[in-house]
């Protein structure tokens, strides 16, 4: 690989801990389960793992409601287990990133419990965003802000004397009160948290909702709040990616948030082996996203415009070009991602013929997946993704070709969106179904023999998708991922560096990378002749008499 700085071209495997592997038989994934599968991850060929929150939590939002940032949830294990996992991962050549949640805590966090008990006017409430209500009796929310999970972004507390009182802000679930980043205690406590885990060998953090934290003074109402609550993917107009004009927002992507990350970068750089950050920043404008990646701020950021892109050659080329141009301008590498725990698995997104950018199950409502089509496209998409300049993330189970589980029974859904939407938006549980490891029926080796059923039910037809079933099948999705990841390490052209686009017919895209590498993807065109002077190194599927059929990708090297 081309880079000497590991994070610039690392492939990082996302472990959604609840659904990865169950070590103790309670039906919930845990630290012991991760430790038992480190050999699998090392053999797969990834460079690091990112673990979703493993902190103590009431689990109102699957661990993103944190009650103690410097401990481990007992259902997942102990702090000693976590320390052992970091050591063992390092022993097999894997770095470890954790998830940090700075925008909000749990309502069971000691700070919030103390704040409610202290009553209005107490300085203990200043660590959160408490406000008196509107209307003559304070019964109306302080403003019109809406929660990402649906409904108002405000919840009223019952004061110590039993009367209805102040309101607190929660941009997500009511159990996730927003922290006040204007308060010095908040910044100091998170620096303490970073150092706590860095001192235990953790190599970095993924930052949840990195584009939030800071709220505009006075908490003004938002005009057109439905349009501004969450960034939208760009649309293509006359061959160009067009976005709504950027405008300041009272709680997303505030300029002041960059001061937080400059301070965090100083903490990371104070270690002999500097630590790293990746931002979850849903920011529409590439220039705005690049601001998070300036040399004194964060190292990398997820590329959600790429994740949401349609299966269209021209569109993909424009997204890739724009990303490399904007992030290269600040000296940052691109970080490519196809799926994660918040979006529909890309195999199921690509299984639709509809050509509208999007990433949620709600956006796919009314469309029927063709999973064979999705498999062909997702095999091609991963070869494209792993050959682009920069780093990449692999979401657990995508290497097995897992589809979204779109028909989970209503009574098992746990995503807060399901309740907050009045049972109209099924939320994200379909991409979080526990992994199938072995066997031909549920629970597919997810936990020990005789253990509790997994926390979400697995489909009855996943037997052919288990890691065991695919392990020795050269045509399996797992074999393709393993081959691509090992080739990526072996080929000096891949990883960090540059690329040059090839002039190809409509419906195809391709590029070269030095020394002597080319990637071609036939998205929707006629069978594509391969260029002279190259040999096939890896293909996503069978070629057609030396030509590349549609929905196929190929890696080539100079003969």
N, C-alpha and C positions, 0 to 999 in steps of 0.2 A: 504494500500500500504506500501511497505517495507521501504521507505526512509523518513528521516526527513528533507532533503533538497529538496525543491519543484522542482527544475529544473532537478534533477537527474532522476526522473521518470515521469515527467509531460507529459500529452498529450496536444499538442498545435494545435489549429485549425487555418489554414491559411485562412485569409480573403483577397481575391483579390478584392480590394475595388471597382474597376470599375464594377465588375460583381456580387457583393454580394446582394445588395438591394438598390433601388433608392428611396430616401426619398422626393425629390423635384420635380420629374416628368420630368426631362430633358433627361431621357434615360441612364444616367450614374450613377452607384452606388456612394454612398457618406457616409459621417459620420453619417448623420441622419438615413440613411438606416441601418447602423450597430447598432446604438443605439436602433432602433425599433426591432431588432432581438436578443438582448442580452439574453432575456428569453429563446429563442430557443437554444442558445449555452449552457446556464447553464443547461437546461433540458437534453441536449444531453450527458453531463457528462464530457466535456473537462475541463482542468485546466486553460487554457490561450488562448489568440488569438494573432496571428502575423498578422499585417496589412501591406500589400505591400505599396510602397511609396505614401504618401498623401501630399507631398510637392508641392509648385508651380512649374509648369513644362509646357513647350510647347507640351509635350506628343509625341515627336518623337519616344520614346520607352516606351510608356505606363507609364510614370512617373519615369522611371529610368534615365531620363535626367533632373536633378534637377537644378532649377535656384535660389532657396532659401531654405536652409536646416533647417531654424528655423521659418517656417511659414507653413500654410496649403493652398493648391490649392483652389482658390475660388469656382471652380466647385464642390469641395468636401465638402466645409463648411468653418468655421472660426476657428481660434485658440481657441476661447471660446467653440465652439462645440467639438473640440478635447479634451479639458480639461474636459468637462462634460462627454464625453464618458469614459475617464479613470476612473473618479470617479464612474460612474454608473457600469462599469465593476467590479471594486473592490467591490462595494456594493453587487453584486451577486456572488462573490467568484472567479472572473476571473482576472488573471493578463494580462498585455498588453505589447506586444513586437512590436516595430516598425522596419522598414527596413532602413538601412543606406547604402549609395552608395558612398564609398570612392575612387574608382578607377578613376572616371570621374565625371564631372559636365555636365550641359547643356551648349551649346554654347551661350545661353542667360544669363548665370550667369554673374553678374556684373564684376567679375574678368576677364572672358574671353573677354567680350566686351571691357573692358579697355585695355586688352593686345593687341587685334587686332588694336584698335585705336592708341595705343602708338607707333606702328611701330617697325621694327627690331632693336635689340640692347637694347631695353628698359628692365629694370629689372622687369617690370610688366609681361613680357612674361615668366619669370623664374618660375612662379607658374604652368605652363603647360610645355609640351614637344614640343617646337618649334625648328626646324632645317632648315638650308638652303637645297635646293634641290640638286640632283645630276645632272651630265651632264654639258655641257659647258654653258648652260643658266639657270641652276637650275630647269629645267622643269621635272625632274625625281624625284620620291619619294626618301627620304634619305636612305631607305633600302627596303628589300623585305617583310617586315612583312605584314601579312594578317589580315583583320578584322574577328572577329568571325561571323559577319553577312554577310560575303562575300565581295570580292574586296579588294583593298589595305587598309592598316591601316593608311594611310596618306591623308591629305587634304590640298590643297594649298590655302592660303588666298590672298585676294586682299589688298594690302597695302594702307595706307591713301592717297597716291598720285595717286591711281588708277592702279598701275602696279602689275602684278603677283609677289608674294613675297615668304615668308617662308612657310614651311609646318608644320602642327601640327599632333601629334599622336592621333589616336582614335582606340583603340582595338575593339570598338563596332561600333555604327553608327557615321557618320561624325558630327552629332549634339551632340556627347558625347566626347568632348576632354579629354584626359587623364590628370589627375593632376600629378604634379611633387612632389613626396613624399620626395625628397631630400631638398625641400624648407621648412624652418621652419614655414612659414605662414600657410602651408597646415596642418601640424600636430596641430598647435595651434588652427586653426579654427575648426577642427573636434573635438578636446577636448571641445571646447566651445559648439559645437552642442550636444555632448553627455550630457553635464551637463544641457543644456537648457531643454532637454526632460526629463532627470532624475529628475530634480527639479520640473517637472510638474507631477510626479507620474508614469511615464513610467517605466516598470520593466526590460527592456532589449532591445537588438537589434539583428536582423538577419543582418549579414554583407554580402552584395552583392559582389561577385567576390573576396572573402577574400584571395584567393591564388595569386592575382595579386598585384597591387600598385607599387612595386619596379621593376625598369627596370635595366638591366645590364649596367654598365658604358660603354659609347661608342656606345651603341645601335647596337651591331654587327648583321649581317645577320644570319639567322637560316638555317642550313643544314636540309634537309628533312622537310621543314616547314609544309607540308601537314600532316605529321605524328605527329608533335609536337604541332600543334595549340590547340588541345583540348584532354584531356585524353581519352583513350579508355578503355572499360571494359575488364577485363581479359578473357582469353580463358582457357579451361580446357584441360590439356594434362596429360594422364596417371593418372587421378584421382587427379591432383593438379591444383590449379589456377596459370596460368603462365601469366606474364606481360612482356612487353618490358622493358629491363633494364633501370632503372632510369638514367637520365643524366641532368645536369644543363640546364636550359632554360632561354633565355634572358628576359622573362617577366612573366612566370608562376612559382609560388612556389619558389621564391628566398629566400635564407636564411635570408636576411635582413628584410623581412616582419615581422618576429617575434618580432623585436624591437618595431614595431608599436603596436602590440597587448599586449606586456608587459606594455607599457605605458597606454593603454586603460584599462587593468585589474586594474591598480592602481586607475584609476578614478572610475571604478565600485565598487571596494572594499572600497572606501572612504565614502560610504553611509551606514547609520545605518542598513538598509535592503539592503544588497549588490545586485547590479544589475548583469544581466547575458547577455552573448553573445552566439549566435549560428553562426557557420561559413558555408557559402556556398563556399566550397573549393573542386573543381573538381580535386582531386589529386588521381592518380592511386594507388600508393603504400600505403598500410595501415600504414607502419611505418612513411611515410612522413605526412600522415594525422594526426597521433597521435602527431606529433610535435606541431601542433596548439593547442593541448589540455593539454599541460603540466601545472602543478599547477599554474604557474604565467602568463598563457596566457588565451586562451578562454575556455569557460565552456563545450560547446558541438559543434558537427559538423554533418551536414547531411551525411547520409550513402548512397552515390550514387552507390556504388558497389551493395548494396542490392537492391536499386531501379531498377537497370538495369538487375538484375539476371533473368535467364530463369526459367520457371516453371519445375524444375528438383530437385528431393529430394537431391541427392548427392551434386549438385552445391549449393543449398541453405544452406545445412549444412556446407559446407566448407566456404562460405561467412560469415555465422554467427559466426563460430568458430574463423576465422581469425580476424573479427572485435572485438570480445570480448577479444581475447588475446592481440591484439595490443593496444586497448584503455584502457584495464585494466592495462597494464604495466605502464601507466602514471596516473592511478587513475581516469580516466574519464569514465563516463557512455556512452554507445552506444545510438545513436539517430536514430530510424528507420523511414523510409519514403517510401511510395509507389508511390505518385504522387505529383506534384506541378505545378505551372503556366508556367514552361518551358518545360514540357515533355508531351508526349501522356498520357492521363488518363489510369491508370493501368487496368481498366476493358477492354479497347480496346486492350491494349498490350497483356493481358492474353487471349484474344479471338482468338489469332493466334496459330496455331500448330507449326510454325517455332521456332526453338530452337537456336536463336542467341541473345546474350545480346544486348540491345539497348533501347533507350528512345525517339527517335524523329520520327515524322511522315514520314520523308524522309527515315528512316531506314526500315519502314514497307511497303514501296511502293511495289505494285505488290502482296500483300497478302490480303485476304478477311477475315474480322472478323466474328466469330461465337459468337454473343453477349450472347446467352444462356450459352455457354461454358465460356465466360468471366465472367458472373455473378457468376457461380458456383465457379470458381477459385478465383475470387476477394473476395467472402464471406469467403472462406477458408484462403486466404492470410491475411485478416484483423485479424482473430483470431490468426494466427501465429504471426503477427506483434505485436499485443497488449499484447501477453503473453511473449515476449522476455524481457530479463533484460535491463533496461534503460528506456528511454523516447520514444515518438513517435509523429509524426505530421500527421494531417488529413487535406487534401486539400479540400476546400469547394466543396460540391457537390458529393464527393466520398461516403458520407454517404447516398446519394440518389441513388447511383448506376448509376451516369451519365456516358455515354460513351463519347469518343472523337467525336466531330462533324467533320467528315472528308470531307464533301461535301459543305462547306461554298462557296457561290458564289465568284468568283475571285474579283469582284468589291467591296466586303466588307472587304477584308483582309487588316489588318493594321500593322502586324508584319514587322519590317524593313527587315527581312530576305527575304520576298517575293519580294521586289523591288531590294535589293542588289544582289539577286541570279538570276536576270533576269527572274523572274516569273517561276522558276523551283523548288524552295523549298517553300512550303506553310507555313512553320513556325509554330508558337505556338498558333494561334488564336483559334484553335479547342478545346483547353482545357480551354479557357477563356470565353466561351459563358455564358451569364448571367443566374443565377440560376432560376429554376422554383419553385415558392412558393405555388401557388394555381390556381384553375381553370383548364379548359380542353383545352385551346388554348393560344397561345402567346398573351400577354407577361407573362402569368402565375403569375400574382401578383407581378412581379418584381418591379413595381413602382405604384404610385397612379392611380386610375381610371381616364382615359382621358389624361394621360401623354404621353410623346414622346415614340416612339418605342425604345427598348433597342439598345445599340450601336453596338451589333452584333445580328443577327437574331437567334432565338431559333427554334429548329425543331418542326414540327407540331405534332409529336407523343410523346411528353414528358408529356402529361397529366397524365399518370399513375405514373410518376416519381416525381411529385410535393411533397413537404413536407406535404401538406394537405392530399393528396391521400394516403400517406404512414403512416400517424400519428397513425392510429388505426388498421393497418394491422399487425398482429403479425408475418407474414411471410415476411415482407418487408425488404429491405436493411437498411432502417432507424431504424427499430425495432432491427435488429441485432447489429448495431453500438451502439444504446442506451443501449441495454442489456450488450454488451461486456464492454462498458465504465463504467457502474455502477457496474458490477461484478469486474472489475479491481480495483475499489476503495474499494470494500468490502472484497476482498481476500488478506490476508496479504502476500501470496506468490508472488504476482505480483508487478511489478514496479522494483525498483533497487534490486540488489542482484545477486545470482548465479543460475546455472542450471546444470543439468547432462543429457547427451544424453542417450536415450534408444536404445537398440539393436533391430532394426526392419528390416523387409524384404526390399528388393530393391523396390524403388518407394515410400517409406514412410519415414517420419522422425518424431521424437517425443522426448520429454524431460520431466523431472520432476523438480519441484521447491519446496523448503520447505517453509512452511509446507503443505504437503499433496496435491499437485497440479500436474497435468500432462496435456500436450498438445500433441495431435497426429494429423498429417496431412497426408492423403493419397493422394499423388501427382499423382501417375500413376500406382499404383500396384493393385493387387487383393483386394477384400474386406478384411478389416483388423479387426481381433478380438480385442475387447477391453480388457485391462488387468484386471485381477481379483482384487477385493477389492476396485474398484473405482465406483463412480456414475457419470452419465452425468450431468454436470453443464450447458453447453451451446454447441450447435452444429450448424455448418454453414448450415446444410441441413438435410433431413431425413436420419436416419440410415437404414441399410438393415439387419433386423433380428438380431439386436445387434452388427452388424459389420459396419465398417466405409468404405463406398464406395469411389472410386477414386474421386479426386477433392472435397473432404470434409475435414473439420477439426472439432475437438471436444475438449472441455475443460472438464477435469475430476477432481473430488476431492475425497479424501479418505472417504470411508463409515464409 
